[in-house]
Amino acid sequence: MNSQTRNIVVTGANKGIGYSIVERLISENTPFDIIATSRDPKLGEKAVAELLNKYPNFKNTLTYHQLDINDEKSIDTFVDWLKNTSGKLDVLLNNAGVAYNNPTDIQKINIVKTNFFSVINLTEKLLPLLTADGKIIMVSSILGTLSFQGPTLRNALENESITEQELYDIANNILENIKDYPEDAFLPEASYPASKALLNTYVRKFLQAKLKDNQQSYSLHPGHVETDLTKGFDSEGNKLITPYQGADTPVYLVNLPFVKNSELNGKFFSDRKIVAY
């Protein structure tokens, strides 16, 4: 990697939206060096090899590095590697996450751990490497907006005086806080929407204060993307979009000018437009 060239880290890049984000960046010949990560190195290395074979004329570098956001040692190894290679980070695109059909209580807790606590842990460990005008981009979900949550969680997260510790306490007590999730909800499972609502609250309320003057952060809904979890799902006649289509808004945010815009910074995006948290 060229330390003079902007770089971007994409987590969960071996399949789905993460893979498609990397592919769109390469196919549009982004001027960035790309670092693709995944939990499973075999799958990650295979994905990178496929993309390099498909786009041999990509002018910058595509590099793979293993990263399991639920593994503290893996995170520390990755941070040290990045520090010792390029020495900096221009864009962190947090895409890695998890969801289950009909999750058990243990799986619900793991959803919140992965999609909320682990994403924050990785982000904050990488913040010292973020360039003065760098970006943090969170792949969230429209299901994480407050209107999709049950009354208990919604009321807690709507509290404008909520502290960061209170947010973590809510997440640690997630089973209690999602007990009144509506039975007729769009997604009949509460922990995934809750995990994204918690992440959105972190971006909206707390991440801004951790960033330097010209650094930016965004949260986004990629669309209702067809994945292993949602395959065949059809909501009110609206077909799911492909992962490649779902990569559009993330890539749009990557390509926004590296100049802080108060009208855009910290906002939640869908279809390249700002929507309410």
Secondary structure, DSSP 4 states (H G I P E B T S, - for coil): --TTS-EEEESSTTSHHHHHHHHHHHHTT-SSEEEEEESSHHHHHHHHHHHHHH-TT-SS-EEEEE--TT-HHHHHHHHHHHHHTT--EEEEEE------SS--HHHHHHHHIIIIIIHHHHHHHHGGGEEEEEEEEEE--GGGSGGGS-HHHHHHHH-TT--HHHHHHHHHTHHHHTTT--TT-SSS-SHHHHHHHHHHHHIIIIIHHHS-TT-EEEEEE--SB--TTTTT-EETTEEPBPHHHHTHHHHHHHTS-SS--TTTTT-EEETTEEE--
